[in-house]
Amino acid sequence: MTGSLFTNPRWLHPIAWWIWALGLAAAASRTTNPLLLGLIIAVAALVVSARKPDAPWGRSFMFFVRLGVAVIVIRVAVQLILGAAFGTTILVPLPGLALPTWLSGARIGGDITLESLLLAFYDGLRLATILICVGAANSLASPTRLLKSVPAALYEFGVSVVVAMTFTPQLVTDVDRVRTARRLRGRPTTGIRAIAGSAMPVFEGALEKSVTLAAAMDSRGYGRRGSISAAKRRMNSALLLIGLVAACIGAYALISAGSPVALGLPMLVAGVSVCIISITMSARAAVRTRYRPDRWEIPEMLVATAGAVVAFCFVGSVWLTLAGIDTPSNPPTWPALPLVPV
């Protein structure tokens, strides 16, 4: 029994993977240390390579990796072309174009300094790491199984969530399909002409499949509820809205580097608590049944706890102002590797 458990592991609960990935993303948002960000990317890539399913959404991780690389390149390019120059270590002296005083924070051209280049790279790497963590969750968690776990209070958004959650996996699948079709027809599969000829069929096919899945779920009674009074429905909706707003404010305060942790954590806890109350009240009116519901057992607890512990360590390190969480770019210094986040 033990051998079969480790040689052929079952699919974990999709919410456990999303909690783990969001924990890594929250940790990445609290640091600009390239060593720590690289470790987060390495952990996400290792877990995806070991546990991704043989399904269309399992191949979407590399799409997010390429998207992260593009984000870094764009961030560095914008800083070099339009960003304000600072620092004294000039790498490439270039002529610049003077701008009006009301655009004093921007420039066109000018000297390329090491300090501005490092600042842009650190910011781009942080955003790329967050995208890669989200891509890891998309590769590990089935979007349809995730929707099966959506509480009754959120069923009204089910069709929109289906389209949003399945669009990226279908997009990756359609890219391979269109590229193979163009290769069989003797048309180019790389370059500007290939991208221009493939973009519309890829987006159209991915959106059409997502909408078809949403229509199929709607025709099968997805989100159907029993009888409930209008006053109770309005109260549940108001509680859910208040809880979501409070949770968003708390999550933003925790993710934002300039917001105090003492504000974000209570707001997040209060918002989640109100949402749980609203979801519990709405679940009593649900009339749908579930075939083979996903289990939440010890592996799911370990995965979710791992993501929460990583986020807690990084947030705590920022709150305690431990050295090495942020790598300064002016003056340029070699990044340290603090032990607590590691």
C-alpha positions as CSV (number, residue, x, y, z in Angstrom):
1,M,0.0,0.0,0.0
2,T,2.8,2.4,0.9
3,G,4.8,1.6,-2.2
4,S,1.8,2.2,-4.5
5,L,1.1,5.5,-2.7
6,F,4.5,6.9,-3.6
7,T,4.9,5.3,-7.1
8,N,1.4,6.3,-8.3
9,P,0.3,9.3,-6.2
10,R,-3.3,10.5,-6.5
11,W,-4.2,14.0,-7.7
12,L,-4.3,16.3,-4.8
13,H,-7.2,18.7,-4.0
14,P,-6.9,21.7,-6.4
15,I,-7.5,24.2,-3.6
16,A,-4.4,22.8,-1.8
17,W,-2.2,23.5,-4.8
18,W,-3.6,27.1,-5.1
19,I,-3.0,27.8,-1.4
20,W,0.6,26.5,-1.9
21,A,1.2,28.6,-5.0
22,L,-0.4,31.8,-3.6
23,G,1.8,31.3,-0.5
24,L,4.9,31.3,-2.8
25,A,3.6,34.3,-4.7
26,A,3.0,36.2,-1.5
27,A,6.5,35.4,-0.4
28,A,7.9,36.6,-3.7
29,S,6.1,39.9,-3.5
30,R,7.9,40.7,-0.2
31,T,11.5,40.5,-1.5
32,T,13.7,41.8,-4.3
33,N,16.6,39.4,-3.5
34,P,17.3,37.6,-6.7
35,L,18.7,34.6,-4.9
36,L,15.4,34.1,-2.9
37,L,13.3,34.7,-6.0
38,G,15.4,32.2,-7.9
39,L,14.9,29.6,-5.1
40,I,11.1,30.2,-5.3
41,I,11.2,29.7,-9.1
42,A,13.3,26.5,-8.6
43,V,10.9,25.1,-6.0
44,A,7.9,25.8,-8.2
45,A,9.5,24.2,-11.3
46,L,10.6,21.2,-9.3
47,V,7.2,20.5,-7.9
48,V,5.5,21.0,-11.3
49,S,8.0,18.6,-13.0
50,A,7.3,16.0,-10.3
51,R,3.5,16.3,-10.0
52,K,2.0,17.8,-13.1
53,P,-0.7,15.6,-14.6
54,D,-0.8,14.3,-18.2
55,A,-3.5,16.7,-19.2
56,P,-3.8,19.8,-21.3
57,W,-3.5,22.2,-18.4
58,G,-0.3,20.4,-17.2
59,R,1.6,21.9,-20.1
60,S,0.8,25.5,-19.3
61,F,3.8,26.0,-17.0
62,M,6.3,26.9,-19.7
63,F,3.8,29.4,-21.1
64,F,4.0,31.3,-17.8
65,V,7.8,30.9,-17.7
66,R,8.1,32.6,-21.1
67,L,5.6,35.2,-20.0
68,G,7.8,35.9,-17.0
69,V,10.9,36.3,-19.2
70,A,9.0,38.7,-21.4
71,V,8.0,40.7,-18.3
72,I,11.7,41.0,-17.3
73,V,12.8,42.1,-20.7
74,I,10.0,44.7,-21.0
75,R,10.6,46.1,-17.5
76,V,14.3,46.5,-18.3
77,A,13.6,48.0,-21.7
78,V,11.2,50.5,-20.3
79,Q,13.7,51.5,-17.6
80,L,16.5,52.0,-20.1
81,I,14.4,54.0,-22.6
82,L,12.0,56.0,-20.4
83,G,13.1,55.6,-16.8
84,A,14.8,58.3,-14.8
85,A,18.6,57.7,-14.6
86,F,20.2,57.5,-11.2
87,G,23.5,56.1,-9.9
88,T,27.1,56.9,-10.8
89,T,28.2,53.6,-12.4
90,I,27.7,54.4,-16.1
91,L,27.8,51.3,-18.3
92,V,26.9,52.8,-21.7
93,P,27.0,56.6,-22.3
94,L,24.2,57.6,-24.6
95,P,22.6,60.9,-25.7
96,G,19.3,61.8,-24.2
97,L,16.3,63.9,-25.2
98,A,15.2,66.6,-22.8
99,L,11.5,66.5,-21.7
100,P,9.2,69.2,-20.3
101,T,9.3,69.8,-16.6
102,W,5.9,68.1,-16.0
103,L,7.6,64.9,-17.3
104,S,10.6,65.2,-14.9
105,G,10.3,61.6,-13.8
106,A,10.8,60.2,-17.3
107,R,13.4,60.5,-20.0
108,I,14.1,59.3,-23.5
109,G,17.6,57.9,-23.9
110,G,20.5,59.0,-21.7
111,D,23.2,57.1,-19.9
112,I,22.6,53.5,-18.9
113,T,23.7,53.1,-15.3
114,L,24.2,49.8,-13.4
115,E,22.0,51.0,-10.6
116,S,18.9,51.6,-12.8
117,L,19.5,48.4,-14.6
118,L,19.6,46.4,-11.4
119,L,16.5,48.1,-10.1
120,A,14.5,47.2,-13.2
121,F,15.8,43.7,-13.2
122,Y,14.9,43.1,-9.6
123,D,11.4,44.5,-10.1
124,G,10.8,42.5,-13.3
125,L,12.1,39.3,-11.6
126,R,9.7,39.7,-8.7
127,L,6.7,40.1,-11.0
128,A,7.9,37.2,-13.2
129,T,8.2,35.0,-10.1
130,I,4.6,35.8,-9.1
131,L,3.5,34.9,-12.6
132,I,5.4,31.6,-12.5
133,C,3.8,30.7,-9.2
134,V,0.4,31.3,-10.6
135,G,1.4,29.2,-13.6
136,A,2.5,26.4,-11.3
137,A,-1.0,26.3,-9.8
138,N,-2.6,26.3,-13.3
139,S,-0.4,23.3,-14.2
140,L,-1.0,21.3,-11.1
141,A,-4.7,21.9,-10.4
142,S,-7.5,20.9,-12.8
143,P,-9.8,23.9,-13.5
144,T,-12.9,21.8,-13.6
145,R,-12.1,20.1,-10.3
146,L,-11.4,23.4,-8.8
147,L,-14.9,24.6,-9.9
148,K,-16.4,21.6,-8.2
149,S,-15.1,22.9,-4.9
150,V,-16.5,26.4,-5.3
151,P,-18.9,27.2,-2.4
152,A,-22.6,27.7,-3.1
153,A,-22.4,31.4,-2.5
154,L,-20.1,31.8,-5.5
155,Y,-22.1,29.8,-8.0
156,E,-23.5,32.9,-9.7
157,F,-20.0,33.6,-10.9
158,G,-19.5,30.0,-12.1
159,V,-19.8,30.5,-15.8
160,S,-17.4,33.5,-15.8
161,V,-15.0,31.5,-13.6
162,V,-15.1,28.5,-16.0
163,V,-14.2,30.7,-19.0
164,A,-11.4,32.5,-17.0
165,M,-9.9,29.3,-15.5
166,T,-9.9,27.2,-18.6
167,F,-8.8,29.8,-21.1
168,T,-5.0,29.6,-20.5
169,P,-4.8,25.8,-20.6
170,Q,-6.9,25.7,-23.8
171,L,-4.7,28.5,-25.2
172,V,-1.6,26.3,-24.7
173,T,-3.3,23.3,-26.3
174,D,-4.4,25.3,-29.3
175,V,-1.0,26.8,-29.9
176,D,0.4,23.2,-30.4
177,R,-2.6,22.3,-32.6
178,V,-2.4,25.4,-34.8
179,R,1.4,25.0,-35.1
180,T,1.1,21.4,-36.1
181,A,-1.6,22.3,-38.7
182,R,0.6,25.0,-40.2
183,R,3.6,22.7,-40.4
184,L,1.5,20.0,-42.2
185,R,0.4,22.7,-44.7
186,G,4.0,23.8,-45.3
187,R,3.5,27.2,-43.7
188,P,6.1,28.8,-41.4
189,T,5.8,28.1,-37.7
190,T,8.2,30.7,-36.4
191,G,8.7,34.4,-37.0
192,I,6.4,37.4,-37.3
193,R,4.3,35.9,-40.1
194,A,3.7,32.7,-38.2
195,I,2.5,34.7,-35.1
196,A,0.3,36.9,-37.2
197,G,-1.3,33.9,-38.9
198,S,-1.7,31.8,-35.7
199,A,-2.9,34.4,-33.2
200,M,-6.5,34.7,-34.3
201,P,-7.2,30.9,-34.6
202,V,-5.5,30.2,-31.3
203,F,-7.5,32.8,-29.3
204,E,-10.7,32.0,-31.1
205,G,-10.3,28.2,-30.4
206,A,-9.4,28.7,-26.8
207,L,-12.3,31.0,-26.1
208,E,-14.8,28.8,-28.0
209,K,-13.8,25.7,-26.0
210,S,-14.0,27.6,-22.7
211,V,-17.5,29.0,-23.5
212,T,-18.6,25.5,-24.7
213,L,-17.6,24.1,-21.3
214,A,-19.4,26.9,-19.5
215,A,-22.5,26.3,-21.5
216,A,-22.4,22.5,-20.8
217,M,-22.1,23.2,-17.1
218,D,-24.9,25.6,-17.2
219,S,-27.2,23.2,-19.0
220,R,-26.5,20.6,-16.3
221,G,-27.8,22.9,-13.6
222,Y,-24.5,24.2,-12.3
223,G,-25.2,26.7,-9.6
224,R,-28.8,25.7,-9.0
225,R,-30.2,26.6,-5.6
226,G,-33.3,25.8,-3.7
227,S,-35.9,28.3,-2.5
228,I,-34.5,31.1,-0.4
229,S,-36.1,34.4,0.7
230,A,-35.1,37.6,-0.9
231,A,-34.1,39.2,2.4
232,K,-31.8,36.3,3.2
233,R,-30.3,36.3,-0.3
234,R,-29.6,40.1,0.0
235,M,-28.0,39.6,3.5
236,N,-25.8,36.8,2.2
237,S,-24.7,38.8,-0.8
238,A,-23.9,41.9,1.4
239,L,-21.9,39.8,3.8
240,L,-20.0,38.2,1.0
241,L,-19.3,41.5,-0.6
242,I,-18.1,43.0,2.7
243,G,-15.9,40.0,3.4
244,L,-14.3,40.0,-0.1
245,V,-13.5,43.7,0.1
246,A,-12.0,43.3,3.6
247,A,-10.0,40.2,2.4
248,C,-8.8,42.0,-0.7
249,I,-7.6,45.0,1.4
250,G,-5.9,42.7,3.8
251,A,-4.2,40.7,1.1
252,Y,-3.0,43.8,-0.7
253,A,-1.6,45.2,2.6
254,L,0.3,41.9,3.1
255,I,1.6,41.8,-0.4
256,S,2.4,45.5,-0.7
257,A,5.9,46.2,0.6
258,G,5.0,49.6,1.9
259,S,1.9,48.6,3.9
260,P,2.1,47.6,7.6
261,V,1.6,44.0,8.4
262,A,-0.5,45.0,11.5
263,L,-3.1,46.4,9.1
264,G,-3.2,43.6,6.6
265,L,-3.4,40.5,8.8
266,P,-6.4,41.6,10.9
267,M,-8.3,42.8,7.8
268,L,-7.5,39.5,6.0
269,V,-8.6,37.4,9.0
270,A,-11.8,39.4,9.4
271,G,-12.6,39.3,5.7
272,V,-12.1,35.6,5.5
273,S,-14.2,35.0,8.6
274,V,-17.1,37.0,7.2
275,C,-16.9,35.2,3.8
276,I,-17.0,31.8,5.7
277,I,-20.1,32.9,7.5
278,S,-21.8,34.0,4.3
279,I,-20.7,30.8,2.4
280,T,-22.0,28.6,5.3
281,M,-25.4,30.3,5.2
282,S,-25.6,30.0,1.4
283,A,-24.6,26.4,1.4
284,R,-27.8,25.4,3.2
285,A,-29.8,26.3,0.1
286,A,-27.6,24.3,-2.3
287,V,-29.4,21.4,-4.0
288,R,-26.7,20.0,-6.2
289,T,-25.0,16.6,-5.7
290,R,-21.3,15.7,-6.2
291,Y,-20.0,12.7,-8.0
292,R,-16.7,11.6,-6.5
293,P,-15.9,14.6,-4.4
294,D,-12.3,15.5,-3.9
295,R,-10.9,14.4,-0.6
296,W,-9.0,16.7,1.8
297,E,-6.5,14.6,3.7
298,I,-3.0,14.7,5.2
299,P,-1.2,15.4,1.8
300,E,-3.5,18.3,1.2
301,M,-2.8,19.7,4.6
302,L,0.9,19.4,4.2
303,V,0.9,21.1,0.8
304,A,-1.3,24.0,2.0
305,T,0.8,24.3,5.2
306,A,4.0,24.5,3.2
307,G,2.8,27.4,1.2
308,A,1.4,29.2,4.3
309,V,4.7,28.7,6.2
310,V,6.7,30.1,3.3
311,A,4.5,33.2,3.2
312,F,4.6,33.6,7.0
313,C,8.4,33.4,7.0
314,F,8.8,36.1,4.4
315,V,6.2,38.4,5.9
316,G,7.8,37.9,9.3
317,S,11.2,38.6,7.9
318,V,10.0,41.9,6.4
319,W,8.2,42.8,9.6
320,L,11.4,42.2,11.7
321,T,13.5,44.0,9.0
322,L,15.9,41.1,8.7
323,A,18.9,41.8,6.5
324,G,19.0,40.3,3.0
325,I,15.3,40.4,2.2
326,D,15.7,43.4,-0.1
327,T,18.8,43.8,-2.2
328,P,19.7,47.5,-2.7
329,S,20.6,48.6,-6.2
330,N,22.2,52.0,-5.2
331,P,24.9,51.3,-4.3
332,P,25.1,47.9,-6.1
333,T,25.8,45.1,-3.6
334,W,26.0,41.3,-3.9
335,P,22.7,39.8,-2.6
336,A,22.9,38.0,0.7
337,L,21.1,34.8,1.5
338,P,19.1,35.1,4.8
339,L,18.5,31.8,6.6
340,V,15.0,32.4,7.9
341,P,13.2,32.7,4.5
342,V,15.3,29.8,3.1
